[in-house]
Amino acid sequence: MPKSWNDLIIEARRTVPEVTPPELARMLKSGGVTVIDVRDDDEWKNGHIPGAIHASRGTLEFKIDRLVPDRGRTLVLT
């Protein structure tokens, strides 16, 4: 039986850590993190984290190697 959407979300939350805004602020201050904003163009234009890279969800998998060639880099998706 295929996994339900809820099962997939629970599995993802176990695998992919979430960070709070204060944690992200500390990460940005210390460097070594790349923020990728996956929102749509109009949301990006209305405001984004300074230094963030814009790559909407529908295009991320096609652009990620070019945008962040360092595979050891910590990524935070917003």
N, CA, C and O atoms as CSV, one atom per row, in Angstrom:
chain,resi,resn,atom,element,x,y,z
A,1,MET,N,N,0.843,-1.192,0.000
A,1,MET,CA,C,0.000,0.000,0.000
A,1,MET,C,C,0.882,1.246,0.000
A,1,MET,O,O,1.803,1.346,0.810
A,2,PRO,N,N,0.614,2.193,-0.893
A,2,PRO,CA,C,1.409,3.428,-0.936
A,2,PRO,C,C,1.252,4.230,0.362
A,2,PRO,O,O,0.231,4.157,1.045
A,3,LYS,N,N,2.290,4.986,0.668
A,3,LYS,CA,C,2.239,5.841,1.850
A,3,LYS,C,C,1.259,6.978,1.618
A,3,LYS,O,O,1.092,7.453,0.494
A,4,SER,N,N,0.611,7.409,2.697
A,4,SER,CA,C,-0.296,8.559,2.608
A,4,SER,C,C,0.539,9.835,2.623
A,4,SER,O,O,1.722,9.814,2.962
A,5,TRP,N,N,-0.097,10.945,2.251
A,5,TRP,CA,C,0.598,12.244,2.302
A,5,TRP,C,C,1.066,12.522,3.722
A,5,TRP,O,O,2.169,13.028,3.929
A,6,ASN,N,N,0.233,12.194,4.697
A,6,ASN,CA,C,0.596,12.426,6.093
A,6,ASN,C,C,1.825,11.599,6.469
A,6,ASN,O,O,2.713,12.096,7.162
A,7,ASP,N,N,1.886,10.344,6.019
A,7,ASP,CA,C,3.054,9.501,6.281
A,7,ASP,C,C,4.316,10.125,5.693
A,7,ASP,O,O,5.367,10.134,6.334
A,8,LEU,N,N,4.208,10.645,4.470
A,8,LEU,CA,C,5.361,11.270,3.819
A,8,LEU,C,C,5.834,12.508,4.574
A,8,LEU,O,O,7.035,12.745,4.702
A,9,ILE,N,N,4.889,13.290,5.070
A,9,ILE,CA,C,5.245,14.495,5.838
A,9,ILE,C,C,5.934,14.116,7.141
A,9,ILE,O,O,6.940,14.719,7.513
A,10,ILE,N,N,5.402,13.128,7.827
A,10,ILE,CA,C,6.014,12.667,9.083
A,10,ILE,C,C,7.425,12.160,8.823
A,10,ILE,O,O,8.343,12.460,9.586
A,11,GLU,N,N,7.604,11.398,7.758
A,11,GLU,CA,C,8.915,10.872,7.392
A,11,GLU,C,C,9.889,12.007,7.065
A,11,GLU,O,O,11.045,11.978,7.487
A,12,ALA,N,N,9.425,12.993,6.322
A,12,ALA,CA,C,10.280,14.130,5.970
A,12,ALA,C,C,10.700,14.906,7.206
A,12,ALA,O,O,11.847,15.342,7.301
A,13,ARG,N,N,9.797,15.084,8.148
A,13,ARG,CA,C,10.125,15.838,9.366
A,13,ARG,C,C,11.145,15.107,10.222
A,13,ARG,O,O,11.899,15.740,10.961
A,14,ARG,N,N,11.179,13.789,10.134
A,14,ARG,CA,C,12.197,13.019,10.855
A,14,ARG,C,C,13.556,13.155,10.187
A,14,ARG,O,O,14.590,13.077,10.851
A,15,THR,N,N,13.556,13.357,8.885
A,15,THR,CA,C,14.785,13.378,8.101
A,15,THR,C,C,15.351,14.775,7.926
A,15,THR,O,O,16.564,14.970,8.003
A,16,VAL,N,N,14.486,15.742,7.694
A,16,VAL,CA,C,14.910,17.109,7.396
A,16,VAL,C,C,14.638,17.989,8.614
A,16,VAL,O,O,13.485,18.187,8.996
A,17,PRO,N,N,15.695,18.513,9.217
A,17,PRO,CA,C,15.477,19.355,10.403
A,17,PRO,C,C,14.830,20.690,10.034
A,17,PRO,O,O,15.056,21.225,8.949
A,18,GLU,N,N,14.036,21.209,10.943
A,18,GLU,CA,C,13.453,22.540,10.784
A,18,GLU,C,C,14.208,23.494,11.695
A,18,GLU,O,O,14.665,23.105,12.770
A,19,VAL,N,N,14.339,24.746,11.263
A,19,VAL,CA,C,14.976,25.759,12.096
A,19,VAL,C,C,13.999,26.901,12.321
A,19,VAL,O,O,13.163,27.198,11.467
A,20,THR,N,N,14.112,27.521,13.456
A,20,THR,CA,C,13.277,28.678,13.793
A,20,THR,C,C,13.925,29.931,13.219
A,20,THR,O,O,15.103,29.911,12.865
A,21,PRO,N,N,13.168,31.019,13.123
A,21,PRO,CA,C,13.782,32.274,12.659
A,21,PRO,C,C,14.995,32.703,13.485
A,21,PRO,O,O,15.999,33.114,12.902
A,22,PRO,N,N,14.945,32.624,14.833
A,22,PRO,CA,C,16.154,32.998,15.582
A,22,PRO,C,C,17.348,32.076,15.276
A,22,PRO,O,O,18.489,32.536,15.225
A,23,GLU,N,N,17.086,30.787,15.075
A,23,GLU,CA,C,18.170,29.872,14.721
A,23,GLU,C,C,18.761,30.237,13.364
A,23,GLU,O,O,19.979,30.221,13.187
A,24,LEU,N,N,17.902,30.565,12.414
A,24,LEU,CA,C,18.381,30.959,11.095
A,24,LEU,C,C,19.200,32.243,11.184
A,24,LEU,O,O,20.225,32.368,10.513
A,25,ALA,N,N,18.766,33.184,11.992
A,25,ALA,CA,C,19.522,34.433,12.164
A,25,ALA,C,C,20.926,34.132,12.681
A,25,ALA,O,O,21.896,34.722,12.206
A,26,ARG,N,N,21.046,33.215,13.654
A,26,ARG,CA,C,22.367,32.836,14.175
A,26,ARG,C,C,23.202,32.154,13.089
A,26,ARG,O,O,24.401,32.409,12.966
A,27,MET,N,N,22.558,31.286,12.305
A,27,MET,CA,C,23.267,30.594,11.233
A,27,MET,C,C,23.797,31.584,10.202
A,27,MET,O,O,24.919,31.441,9.714
A,28,LEU,N,N,22.988,32.584,9.873
A,28,LEU,CA,C,23.403,33.587,8.888
A,28,LEU,C,C,24.568,34.420,9.411
A,28,LEU,O,O,25.475,34.767,8.654
A,29,LYS,N,N,24.545,34.741,10.700
A,29,LYS,CA,C,25.640,35.525,11.293
A,29,LYS,C,C,26.953,34.751,11.257
A,29,LYS,O,O,28.013,35.328,11.015
A,30,SER,N,N,26.880,33.458,11.497
A,30,SER,CA,C,28.105,32.662,11.545
A,30,SER,C,C,28.593,32.270,10.155
A,30,SER,O,O,29.734,31.835,10.001
A,31,GLY,N,N,27.739,32.419,9.141
A,31,GLY,CA,C,28.126,32.090,7.772
A,31,GLY,C,C,28.026,30.594,7.509
A,31,GLY,O,O,27.638,29.819,8.383
A,32,GLY,N,N,28.378,30.208,6.302
A,32,GLY,CA,C,28.376,28.794,5.971
A,32,GLY,C,C,27.014,28.221,5.646
A,32,GLY,O,O,26.854,27.002,5.577
A,33,VAL,N,N,26.030,29.084,5.445
A,33,VAL,CA,C,24.681,28.619,5.119
A,33,VAL,C,C,24.184,29.384,3.893
A,33,VAL,O,O,24.458,30.574,3.737
A,34,THR,N,N,23.461,28.696,3.043
A,34,THR,CA,C,22.836,29.323,1.888
A,34,THR,C,C,21.332,29.216,2.043
A,34,THR,O,O,20.799,28.131,2.275
A,35,VAL,N,N,20.651,30.339,1.914
A,35,VAL,CA,C,19.193,30.359,2.006
A,35,VAL,C,C,18.621,30.339,0.596
A,35,VAL,O,O,18.994,31.151,-0.250
A,36,ILE,N,N,17.721,29.410,0.358
A,36,ILE,CA,C,17.037,29.324,-0.926
A,36,ILE,C,C,15.558,29.576,-0.671
A,36,ILE,O,O,14.912,28.856,0.090
A,37,ASP,N,N,15.041,30.594,-1.313
A,37,ASP,CA,C,13.634,30.974,-1.176
A,37,ASP,C,C,12.864,30.298,-2.304
A,37,ASP,O,O,13.067,30.606,-3.478
A,38,VAL,N,N,11.982,29.378,-1.938
A,38,VAL,CA,C,11.277,28.575,-2.939
A,38,VAL,C,C,9.877,29.109,-3.250
A,38,VAL,O,O,9.079,28.436,-3.903
A,39,ARG,N,N,9.591,30.305,-2.782
A,39,ARG,CA,C,8.265,30.869,-3.041
A,39,ARG,C,C,8.134,31.336,-4.482
A,39,ARG,O,O,9.123,31.431,-5.209
A,40,ASP,N,N,6.907,31.623,-4.883
A,40,ASP,CA,C,6.635,32.104,-6.240
A,40,ASP,C,C,7.208,33.506,-6.439
A,40,ASP,O,O,7.518,34.207,-5.476
A,41,ASP,N,N,7.342,33.900,-7.697
A,41,ASP,CA,C,7.951,35.184,-8.056
A,41,ASP,C,C,7.319,36.372,-7.351
A,41,ASP,O,O,8.032,37.234,-6.838
A,42,ASP,N,N,5.984,36.432,-7.316
A,42,ASP,CA,C,5.325,37.594,-6.691
A,42,ASP,C,C,5.605,37.664,-5.196
A,42,ASP,O,O,5.738,38.758,-4.646
A,43,GLU,N,N,5.696,36.520,-4.531
A,43,GLU,CA,C,6.023,36.516,-3.108
A,43,GLU,C,C,7.464,36.975,-2.895
A,43,GLU,O,O,7.736,37.744,-1.973
A,44,TRP,N,N,8.381,36.515,-3.732
A,44,TRP,CA,C,9.791,36.920,-3.667
A,44,TRP,C,C,9.920,38.435,-3.824
A,44,TRP,O,O,10.654,39.088,-3.081
A,45,LYS,N,N,9.196,38.982,-4.799
A,45,LYS,CA,C,9.268,40.418,-5.074
A,45,LYS,C,C,8.742,41.252,-3.911
A,45,LYS,O,O,9.155,42.397,-3.731
A,46,ASN,N,N,7.837,40.686,-3.125
A,46,ASN,CA,C,7.277,41.401,-1.973
A,46,ASN,C,C,8.223,41.430,-0.778
A,46,ASN,O,O,7.960,42.124,0.204
A,47,GLY,N,N,9.309,40.689,-0.852
A,47,GLY,CA,C,10.292,40.697,0.227
A,47,GLY,C,C,10.900,39.332,0.439
A,47,GLY,O,O,10.239,38.305,0.289
A,48,HIS,N,N,12.186,39.338,0.795
A,48,HIS,CA,C,12.900,38.087,1.037
A,48,HIS,C,C,14.103,38.359,1.934
A,48,HIS,O,O,14.475,39.510,2.165
A,49,ILE,N,N,14.692,37.303,2.425
A,49,ILE,CA,C,15.866,37.413,3.287
A,49,ILE,C,C,17.038,37.920,2.440
A,49,ILE,O,O,17.322,37.356,1.383
A,50,PRO,N,N,17.722,38.981,2.893
A,50,PRO,CA,C,18.872,39.490,2.138
A,50,PRO,C,C,19.894,38.379,1.897
A,50,PRO,O,O,20.251,37.637,2.811
A,51,GLY,N,N,20.353,38.282,0.657
A,51,GLY,CA,C,21.334,37.271,0.296
A,51,GLY,C,C,20.742,35.929,-0.113
A,51,GLY,O,O,21.464,35.041,-0.567
A,52,ALA,N,N,19.427,35.778,0.046
A,52,ALA,CA,C,18.781,34.518,-0.337
A,52,ALA,C,C,18.804,34.357,-1.847
A,52,ALA,O,O,18.839,35.336,-2.592
A,53,ILE,N,N,18.784,33.119,-2.279
A,53,ILE,CA,C,18.712,32.782,-3.694
A,53,ILE,C,C,17.271,32.409,-4.008
A,53,ILE,O,O,16.643,31.664,-3.256
A,54,HIS,N,N,16.751,32.916,-5.102
A,54,HIS,CA,C,15.369,32.592,-5.478
A,54,HIS,C,C,15.351,31.448,-6.482
A,54,HIS,O,O,15.978,31.529,-7.538
A,55,ALA,N,N,14.631,30.386,-6.146
A,55,ALA,CA,C,14.419,29.254,-7.051
A,55,ALA,C,C,13.097,28.621,-6.658
A,55,ALA,O,O,13.030,27.849,-5.701
A,56,SER,N,N,12.054,28.948,-7.391
A,56,SER,CA,C,10.730,28.448,-7.012
A,56,SER,C,C,10.709,26.921,-6.997
A,56,SER,O,O,11.498,26.270,-7.682
A,57,ARG,N,N,9.806,26.369,-6.216
A,57,ARG,CA,C,9.741,24.915,-6.020
A,57,ARG,C,C,9.704,24.136,-7.316
A,57,ARG,O,O,10.313,23.071,-7.418
A,58,GLY,N,N,9.005,24.647,-8.296
A,58,GLY,CA,C,8.877,23.934,-9.561
A,58,GLY,C,C,10.142,23.898,-10.393
A,58,GLY,O,O,10.236,23.118,-11.341
A,59,THR,N,N,11.130,24.739,-10.049
A,59,THR,CA,C,12.366,24.789,-10.836
A,59,THR,C,C,13.603,24.392,-10.036
A,59,THR,O,O,14.688,24.257,-10.602
A,60,LEU,N,N,13.453,24.209,-8.760
A,60,LEU,CA,C,14.603,23.991,-7.879
A,60,LEU,C,C,15.474,22.821,-8.313
A,60,LEU,O,O,16.697,22.953,-8.373
A,61,GLU,N,N,14.871,21.690,-8.613
A,61,GLU,CA,C,15.675,20.514,-8.948
A,61,GLU,C,C,16.472,20.695,-10.239
A,61,GLU,O,O,17.479,20.020,-10.449
A,62,PHE,N,N,16.023,21.604,-11.098
A,62,PHE,CA,C,16.744,21.862,-12.343
A,62,PHE,C,C,17.874,22.872,-12.165
A,62,PHE,O,O,18.809,22.900,-12.966
A,63,LYS,N,N,17.798,23.706,-11.121
A,63,LYS,CA,C,18.753,24.797,-10.924
A,63,LYS,C,C,19.759,24.566,-9.800
A,63,LYS,O,O,20.801,25.219,-9.770
A,64,ILE,N,N,19.472,23.661,-8.885
A,64,ILE,CA,C,20.242,23.586,-7.641
A,64,ILE,C,C,21.732,23.351,-7.861
A,64,ILE,O,O,22.548,23.951,-7.162
A,65,ASP,N,N,22.111,22.502,-8.805
A,65,ASP,CA,C,23.541,22.240,-9.037
A,65,ASP,C,C,24.284,23.491,-9.483
A,65,ASP,O,O,25.437,23.700,-9.107
A,66,ARG,N,N,23.632,24.312,-10.273
A,66,ARG,CA,C,24.253,25.545,-10.752
A,66,ARG,C,C,24.254,26.613,-9.655
A,66,ARG,O,O,25.230,27.347,-9.500
A,67,LEU,N,N,23.167,26.696,-8.902
A,67,LEU,CA,C,23.039,27.737,-7.886
A,67,LEU,C,C,23.933,27.483,-6.676
A,67,LEU,O,O,24.481,28.420,-6.095
A,68,VAL,N,N,24.077,26.224,-6.303
A,68,VAL,CA,C,24.877,25.868,-5.122
A,68,VAL,C,C,25.768,24.682,-5.489
A,68,VAL,O,O,25.449,23.539,-5.162
A,69,PRO,N,N,26.875,24.951,-6.162
A,69,PRO,CA,C,27.728,23.842,-6.599
A,69,PRO,C,C,28.429,23.107,-5.452
A,69,PRO,O,O,28.832,21.955,-5.617
A,70,ASP,N,N,28.580,23.755,-4.292
A,70,ASP,CA,C,29.227,23.141,-3.129
A,70,ASP,C,C,28.234,22.220,-2.434
A,70,ASP,O,O,27.355,22.691,-1.713
A,71,ARG,N,N,28.362,20.926,-2.640
A,71,ARG,CA,C,27.426,19.958,-2.061
A,71,ARG,C,C,27.571,19.803,-0.559
A,71,ARG,O,O,26.715,19.198,0.087
A,72,GLY,N,N,28.628,20.335,-0.003
A,72,GLY,CA,C,28.822,20.284,1.446
A,72,GLY,C,C,28.187,21.471,2.164
A,72,GLY,O,O,28.168,21.522,3.394
A,73,ARG,N,N,27.676,22.405,1.404
A,73,ARG,CA,C,27.099,23.624,1.965
A,73,ARG,C,C,25.772,23.317,2.660
A,73,ARG,O,O,24.976,22.521,2.161
A,74,THR,N,N,25.539,23.939,3.796
A,74,THR,CA,C,24.273,23.809,4.495
A,74,THR,C,C,23.239,24.665,3.786
A,74,THR,O,O,23.478,25.845,3.529
A,75,LEU,N,N,22.101,24.085,3.470
A,75,LEU,CA,C,21.019,24.802,2.808
A,75,LEU,C,C,19.835,24.952,3.735
A,75,LEU,O,O,19.495,24.037,4.484
A,76,VAL,N,N,19.211,26.115,3.678
A,76,VAL,CA,C,17.952,26.355,4.376
A,76,VAL,C,C,16.969,26.827,3.329
A,76,VAL,O,O,17.203,27.829,2.654
A,77,LEU,N,N,15.878,26.111,3.193
A,77,LEU,CA,C,14.836,26.484,2.231
A,77,LEU,C,C,13.721,27.187,2.966
A,77,LEU,O,O,13.239,26.718,3.997
A,78,THR,N,N,13.313,28.338,2.411
A,78,THR,CA,C,12.238,29.103,3.038
A,78,THR,C,C,11.070,29.202,2.104
A,78,THR,O,O,10.055,29.810,2.446
